[in-house]
Amino acid sequence: MTLQEELVSLLHKEIKDAADSELYEACLEIVRQRSEQIPTVQGTKKVYYISAEFLTGKQLGKNLINLGLFDEMDRILKDNGKSLESVEAIEKEPSLGNGGLGRLAACFLDSIATLNLPGDGIGLRYHYGLFKQQFIDHKQHEIPDEWLDGSNMVRKTDITFPVQLAGKTYHSRMYDMDVIGYKGNKNTLHLFDLDTIDESIVHDGIQFDKTNIEKNLTLFLYPDDSDRDGQLLRIYQQYFMVSSAAQLIIHKEKEAGHDLHRLDQYVAVQINDTHPSMVIPELIRLLMMEGIPMKRAADIVNNVCAYTNHTILAEALEKWPLDYLGEVVPHLLPIIEGLDYAAYCAFSGNPDLMIIDEQNRVHMAKMDMHYSRSINGVAALHTEILKNQELKPFYNIYPQRFNNKTNGITFRRFLMHSNPQLTNLIDMLIGEGWKTDASHLEELLRYYNDENVLEQLENIKYQNKVRLANFIKEKENIDLDPNSVFDVHVKRMHEYKRQQMNALWVIYKYMQIKNGALPPRPITVIFGGKAAPAYKMAKNVIHLILCLQELINNDPEANKYLKVVMIQNYNVDKAEKVIPACDISEQISLASKEASGTGNMKFMLNGAVTLGTADGANVEIRNLVGNDNIYVFGRSSDEVIGLYNTSSYHSSDFYYRSNSIHNCVDFITSEQLCAIGDPAMLNELRDNLINKDWFMTLLDLESYCAAKETALMDYENRAWWKRKMLVNIAKSGFFSSDRTIKEYNNDIWHLR
Ligand SMILES: *Cc1c(COP(=O)(O)O)cnc(C)c1O
């Protein structure tokens, strides 16, 4: 049967007579059937990638690409007056992640399967995932993301495991999603859930009774933990996830007849940030139940587990009160205390190295570092900061455990799927080898002086900007000029990522325009990102941006030269639409604070030029493309760390010293903005910038404005800019997650 015949037989009607929703169901069924036919990756050693988040993005398009069916399906639908793009629009994006960390996990699963390595993901099946973001009165509102409505790739299994929570037995049910590699075999993402979850307990946005574990356990990712019940719920979720994971692992190993004393010969466990840390004591507990003494069990687990650190922000390194753990997982307490006592004996009670601190809090990262064979950071600079600053006491005792694994992204999604025109151009120029070995992209440098190729690059960028302008017109009803410069700042909202600095630049540019200093070409500033529901300052920044959007876009004097758009509910689907249309990629975190970033890599791959600080993987991007093809500004991470260590940054100094900074900051609470927005929120934001500014916005503001001005001027030298685009694409091969996964496998997992 041809693909067309298959489609018709599933539809029971002609393609031209089918609705997009029917076509979606039929396409999904074809993917399921094909996936069933391809073999699961086989091997004697397997990695389990345990993560609280998997930000998978929509599955249909990516699976059709990896199965080699995308182009044919696209053509069949076109021939019948339909479009695959509209069919893909029916799918609801799985809401199983939050930001970069979760997206990394999804890219890794794609690469593991593509490289034909045995490796499964393990996570939770959140019913409403992270919230869905809506803007009302220029403010963020949170509502449940009902992604489970409608068909998807996640299927229920009849496999369950008993999990003890606060002395009661619950039954975790496994759901599976196939992870289809590019032209390869498949692995599985296992998502655990309770049958008893009750979505109807959610009211007023995302409020619910946090104590009703039976009904609420897997409703949301990262439920509010500002109170005791919220923290307990996080512990419940984490233990539920890792107990299910550990039982699955031990069950499979026993089934295979493997000797559990040699577990490290058959299993590697990658702990993605600290959320899955309790897998360590849980695996030890299960091995002890198999008759292995604790000391021996701890040694075995130590050789199985590896830990990835994703941040140096202190608030993100989880510390749970011992009595909370005692309440939720009393059966783990003797083990955790035993592990702490072992560290006490080995390191003469050095408080830096204890798992349990003097206030009886359990430091999850410290437990990870004592009981993992590998500790990795996610970009070169980040790993150096871990070794020399944040985790120095551990580096001193375990230097051989520390290693760097610079993050990566899957080009199948962030180029082949999101930017088909650029994909075709690259195929035409250098063939298709780059799809499985991204280092081939360097061959594009041959065209550095090829006017024809450079012009095609520019045309593709323009067409992607037109597409995005149409999308934004439809979704937000804002008219964008595709001939303007698209300056894009999309990522989670956080003060360290400094969206507020870009907002201050918008104010600066607006005031310039009002004073008659006009830019050579209109500028469109595109923001997008969710703020954690309890993070006031991040919500204030969203509010400022939305007020600026209202003011500037409706000012006939200014809107010819400057526009601001904040996209609602930024997710992977939106990312795929925005990134190919970007000219200037905003990566302006306070140096030392962004562990790696992966957004920066997606933009580079799509021919955007980075405007950024020397932070995270930006440093590696600069080393690859050279200073002519990136705009780097601001204080270095050493300078910033010095300022923190000596407490010598005072934002008020910068505010009072510079007129231009002063004016921009004061505009936040100007009559004009206060007439549009909520004066209390705007005042709180201005106040924070002047008197606190923990992430040093005002420190770098002037050098940021200067660097951005240079970038905007250079953009006018089109011949030059097109070459910058080409170099960025050509040098992006290093950031393929295939490269990252090969490194994990060679240095840590050793899968066979
Ligand atoms: C890549 C990605 C991120 C991470 O972006 P950063 O700029 O690295 O913070 C966050 N959210 C989505 C939807 C992404 O696709």
The ligand as an SDF file (V2000), in Angstrom:
LIG
                    3D

 15 15  0  0  0  0  0  0  0  0999 V2000
   15.2390   25.9970   23.9530 C   0  0  0  0  0  0  0  0  0  0  0  0
   14.0830   26.3710   24.7820 C   0  0  0  0  0  0  0  0  0  0  0  0
   14.2820   26.9620   26.0410 C   0  0  0  0  0  0  0  0  0  0  0  0
   15.6520   27.2780   26.5820 C   0  0  0  0  0  0  0  0  0  0  0  0
   16.0070   28.5860   26.1790 O   0  0  0  0  0  0  0  0  0  0  0  0
   17.2180   29.3630   26.8470 P   0  0  0  0  0  0  0  0  0  0  0  0
   17.3330   30.5810   26.0180 O   0  0  0  0  0  0  0  0  0  0  0  0
   18.4090   28.4740   26.7210 O   0  0  0  0  0  0  0  0  0  0  0  0
   16.8350   29.6450   28.2480 O   0  0  0  0  0  0  0  0  0  0  0  0
   13.1740   27.3110   26.7890 C   0  0  0  0  0  0  0  0  0  0  0  0
   11.9320   27.0950   26.3330 N   0  0  0  0  0  0  0  0  0  0  0  0
   11.6990   26.5520   25.1230 C   0  0  0  0  0  0  0  0  0  0  0  0
   10.2980   26.3650   24.6740 C   0  0  0  0  0  0  0  0  0  0  0  0
   12.7620   26.1610   24.3200 C   0  0  0  0  0  0  0  0  0  0  0  0
   12.5200   25.5930   23.1180 O   0  0  0  0  0  0  0  0  0  0  0  0
  1  2  1  0
  2  3  1  0
  2 14  2  0
  3  4  1  0
  3 10  2  0
  4  5  1  0
  5  6  1  0
  6  7  2  0
  6  8  1  0
  6  9  1  0
 10 11  1  0
 11 12  2  0
 12 13  1  0
 12 14  1  0
 14 15  1  0
M  END
$$$$
